[in-house]
Amino acid sequence: MSEAYFPVGPGLGMEENFLSLDDILMSQEKLPGRAESVLPRLAMLLGQGAGSAESIPEGSKLEIPLWLAKGLHDSKRRIISVELPKIFKEAWRTVFSADANVVDLHKMGPYYYGFGSQLLNFENPENPEIAQTILQTFIARFRRIMDSSQNAYNEDTSALVARLDELERALFQVGQKGLNDFQCWEKGQASQITASSLVQNYGKRKLTEVDG
């Protein structure tokens, strides 16, 4: 019998976990940028040509997947330059600072926190402000997310999670599981605590050694 699949969590901060499906999907998010030098044989990959041998001319505007932008970014060689997506620019940072709860993060980008943290890998003078906005947005929205998860027992939660980014949805699910587990415990339906198979097998092995 095959073992159950346990999802691998995303990386923390500026690091990625390449075993995480969330991080793999997040790395496909596009960044606006510009070619600072000729990019040989990349036209087809970036949707700017039909042939695999075509190059991208210097000065071309680009929409680059995050994983490729990180690979090409080199402050010394100036291969590409990367611009901030609009949701991380000053105008949107002002919106977040006014009331982060009104923003539909899933619509603006389902990996807001992870993608924003990855932007800090690029040398941008606005990085401190971006990092502060990401942190304050999380703090401002966290309590409402957890309150919602604790007050939605046996209800349709699709409307509650529709505006959340993927990290927030995971937190909501954790809150829901905690609520469901508590309700089961309160009704006397909690699972009986048993020793893990690892402990049981260890005990059997010790008994065999004693008998031998």
C-alpha positions in Angstrom: 0.0 0.0 0.0 1.4 3.4 -1.0 2.1 5.9 1.8 0.1 9.1 2.1 1.5 12.2 0.4 2.5 15.0 2.7 2.7 18.4 1.0 6.1 20.1 1.3 5.8 23.6 2.7 7.3 26.7 0.9 10.6 28.2 1.8 11.0 31.0 4.3 11.8 34.6 3.4 14.2 35.0 0.4 14.8 31.2 0.2 12.9 28.8 -2.0 12.1 25.2 -1.4 12.3 23.4 -4.7 10.4 20.4 -3.4 7.4 22.7 -2.7 4.6 22.8 -5.3 3.7 26.3 -4.1 7.2 27.6 -4.6 7.4 26.0 -8.1 4.2 27.7 -9.1 5.3 31.0 -7.5 8.6 30.9 -9.4 6.5 31.1 -12.7 5.1 34.5 -11.8 6.2 37.2 -14.3 8.4 40.2 -13.6 8.6 43.3 -15.9 12.1 43.9 -17.0 14.4 45.1 -19.7 17.3 43.4 -21.6 20.5 45.3 -20.8 22.5 43.3 -23.3 21.7 40.9 -26.2 20.1 37.6 -24.9 21.1 34.8 -27.2 18.6 32.1 -28.0 16.0 33.3 -25.5 13.4 34.9 -27.8 11.3 31.8 -28.0 11.4 31.1 -24.3 10.2 34.6 -23.5 7.6 34.6 -26.2 9.4 37.1 -28.5 10.2 34.9 -31.4 9.3 31.7 -33.2 12.7 30.1 -33.5 14.9 28.7 -30.7 18.0 30.3 -32.2 16.6 33.9 -32.1 18.1 36.4 -29.8 16.5 39.3 -27.8 18.0 42.7 -28.7 19.4 45.0 -26.1 16.8 47.4 -24.7 13.8 45.1 -25.3 11.1 45.1 -22.7 10.4 41.7 -21.1 8.0 39.7 -19.0 10.4 37.3 -17.3 9.5 34.4 -15.0 10.9 34.8 -11.6 13.1 31.7 -11.8 14.7 33.0 -15.0 15.1 36.6 -13.7 17.0 35.3 -10.7 19.3 33.3 -12.9 20.0 36.2 -15.3 20.3 38.9 -12.7 23.8 40.0 -12.2 24.6 43.5 -10.8 28.1 43.4 -12.3 27.4 42.2 -15.8 24.0 44.0 -16.2 22.3 41.3 -18.3 18.8 42.3 -17.4 17.2 44.9 -15.2 14.0 44.1 -13.2 11.1 46.5 -12.4 8.7 46.2 -9.5 5.3 44.7 -10.2 2.6 47.3 -9.7 1.3 45.8 -6.4 4.7 46.4 -4.8 5.1 50.0 -6.0 4.6 53.0 -3.8 1.0 53.7 -4.8 -0.1 50.2 -3.7 2.1 50.3 -0.6 0.1 53.4 0.4 -3.2 51.4 0.0 -1.8 48.6 2.1 -0.7 50.9 4.9 -4.2 52.5 4.9 -6.2 49.3 5.2 -4.6 46.0 4.1 -7.8 44.1 4.7 -9.6 45.7 1.7 -7.2 44.3 -0.9 -8.0 41.1 -2.8 -4.6 39.5 -2.6 -5.6 36.4 -4.6 -6.6 38.6 -7.5 -3.5 40.7 -7.4 -1.2 37.7 -7.1 -1.9 34.4 -5.4 1.6 34.4 -3.9 1.9 37.9 -2.6 4.1 37.2 0.4 6.4 34.6 -1.2 6.7 36.6 -4.4 7.4 39.8 -2.5 10.0 38.2 -0.4 11.7 36.9 -3.6 11.9 40.5 -5.0 14.3 41.3 -2.2 16.9 39.2 -4.0 17.1 42.0 -6.6 19.0 45.2 -5.7 16.3 47.8 -5.5 16.5 51.0 -3.4 12.9 50.4 -2.3 13.6 47.0 -0.8 13.3 48.2 2.8 9.9 49.7 2.2 8.7 46.5 0.3 9.9 44.3 3.2 8.1 46.6 5.7 4.9 46.6 3.7 4.9 42.8 3.4 5.4 42.4 7.2 2.7 45.0 8.1 0.2 43.5 5.6 0.6 40.1 7.2 0.2 41.4 10.7 -2.8 43.5 9.7 -4.6 40.6 8.0 -3.6 37.7 10.3 -6.1 38.3 13.1 -9.1 38.6 10.8 -8.1 35.4 9.0 -7.8 33.4 12.2 -11.0 34.9 13.6 -12.8 33.9 10.5 -11.4 30.4 10.6 -12.6 30.0 14.2 -16.1 31.2 13.5 -17.0 29.1 10.5 -17.9 25.6 11.8 -19.6 23.4 9.2 -20.1 26.3 6.9 -19.2 27.1 3.3 -15.9 29.0 3.5 -15.4 29.7 -0.2 -16.3 33.4 0.2 -14.1 33.8 3.2 -11.0 32.5 1.4 -11.6 33.9 -2.1 -9.6 37.1 -1.3 -6.7 35.4 0.4 -3.3 34.6 -1.0 -2.0 31.0 -0.8 -0.1 31.5 2.5 -3.2 33.0 4.1 -5.4 30.1 2.7 -3.0 27.6 4.4 -3.3 29.5 7.7 -7.1 29.5 7.4 -7.1 25.8 6.9 -4.9 25.3 10.0 -7.4 27.4 12.0 -10.3 25.3 10.6 -8.5 22.1 11.5 -7.9 23.3 15.0 -11.6 24.3 15.4 -12.8 20.9 14.0 -10.4 19.0 16.3 -11.7 21.0 19.3 -15.3 20.4 18.4 -14.6 16.6 18.1 -12.8 16.6 21.4 -15.7 18.5 23.1 -18.2 15.9 21.8 -16.0 13.0 22.9 -15.2 12.1 19.4 -11.5 12.7 19.6 -9.2 9.9 18.3 -7.7 7.7 21.0 -4.0 8.4 21.5 -1.8 5.4 20.4 1.9 4.7 20.3 3.4 5.4 16.9 4.5 2.4 14.7 8.1 3.4 15.2 7.8 3.1 19.0 5.9 -0.2 18.7 8.5 -1.7 16.4 11.4 -0.6 18.6 9.7 -2.3 21.6 9.2 -5.5 19.7 12.9 -5.4 18.7 14.0 -5.0 22.3 11.8 -7.9 23.4 13.4 -10.1 20.7 16.9 -9.2 21.8 16.0 -10.1 25.5 14.4 -13.4 24.5 17.4 -14.2 22.4 
